[in-house]
Amino acid sequence: MKIGILTSGGDCPGLNAVIRGAVLKGRRKYDIDFVGIRDGWKGLVDADFFPLTTGDVKGLSKVGGTILGTSRTNPYEGDRGGAENIKKTLWGHKVDGVIAIGGEGTLAAAQRLWNDGIPVLGVPKTIDNDLRATDYSFGFDTAVNIATDAMDRLRTTGDSHQRCMVAEVMGRHVGWIALHSGMAAGAHIICIPEVPLTLDDITKQVLAANDRGRAPLVVVAEGFKLEGQDEAYSDRGLDAFNRPRLGGIGEVLAPLIEHATGIETRATVLGHIQRGGSPSSFDRVLATRLGLHAADMVYEGAWGKMVAMKGTEIERVSFEDALGELNEVPAHRYEEASALFG
């Protein structure tokens, strides 16, 4: 049996650990051969394959990024795209199935390919932690740690100049990174997509912190909307799956806060720094376990499913369950954090 592995969508720490876990167990226990597929779905469409051996993956659990490369290509676009062309490509290279490692867009494409008769299974990857079918996705813990460290640094420079600091973090349409990193860094207000706030709501907490002699820290998720806004702020066009590229709301909020409060305010967009570097120990272990279980699924022919973390155990869920709804921050979690605001 020969299996292809690809990583698609945004990169994140832990991708290499999944690849390592799948290849080592698949090869040693089940005698499966693996090929790497370069640059996500693009490599599958273009038949850009290369042998992936146990020697190629040794020592990878601590390495950030992905040795396979990634892209946001849609496998149904282009002259060589589409299920029928991909079936011919896999048959011609004697590849029996595909392990697709990625987030919501990647898994949606994997589901469509599975429905069109291509053996594919998924491993959830997203720093946003927005897939409801898994309690945590690898990359999230590392992103939170990076964001927390950055906010700790912003607080010291804010204290030195008596400034209000606005830190924008990733998360698309959910606020998990903002909530966790904001709580860890002691933010004076956290703005997430699930809870629309008015400018007055934000400036009230900024002024409260300032009145206590603190330099206010505002944490905002990239998908946050001020009350009355219909859509999250985006001026960067659409990605390959026709989703808006979010980012920039922090730079919109900063001058509004400064004008309303009279406090000098600076915005920092953490952006892709949250995706880079080595994975945390938690993400290394989670990603490795997901890779190990993906190898089991290949051997058992459990196509059309995704590995997921439930509590502390790894389970299997269908693509339909994984993609049904976003894993949003529940109201009680935000209310819990709000006791610390101001």
C-alpha angles and dihedrals in degrees: 000000000000122000131189123218124201137174116211138181124017116358121239140173112280101040092109091049090057091050091049094049094048096046097044096049095036093052100039100040104027103024091235119162118220135204125194117230111212123229101000122270088353090069091048092052092044095041090238097163133153134180113270113202134179088256091058093057103042114122093011100121093087096043119100126219121026131289088211096058122228143226140174094244119150108227091213095060129084134035093290096040129098133077098277094052091046091050089054091048093051092045092049092053093040092241111157100195147339135247106208116198113194151092136276097309093045094048092047089055090046090052091052092049090048091051087052092056105266117132104239136148131187142232113196116237123173133129086206093069087216101139109104095202093068126052092217134006122209115257093042096089092048092048090051091050092050092047092048092052091049091050091050087057093046090053093056093051090043090053091050093055100028089239132150109240122206115199117193117201134184126256106121106216099353131067105216097116091046093047097048098039092041092053092045093050095044097246117191092221134005120207116202134171093245093061117049112207133189122235087249090057090055098042091048090062092041091055092044091055091045091050088056090055095256128132101239120240117202117190116198130182115225091242095053117129126200111233107278095029113122098200137026114261113272132157098158102084127236133313126230090279092052094252119139116254103236129208141102102072090117091060089049093051098045098070090042091055092046092050093047098045106026089231116131105249132195129188127212121190107204092194119155095001084083090063098049138083134033120331121251118254089256092054092045091055095042094047092047092050091050090052092049092051091046088060089053090052092052092052092048093045093240095160123165093041139098132220113240140181115240111180101315097329131090114233138170124248133177121254088244091060092044094053101037100097139355119260096244127186106263118234094246092058092055092045088052091055094043091071086074097052126113 
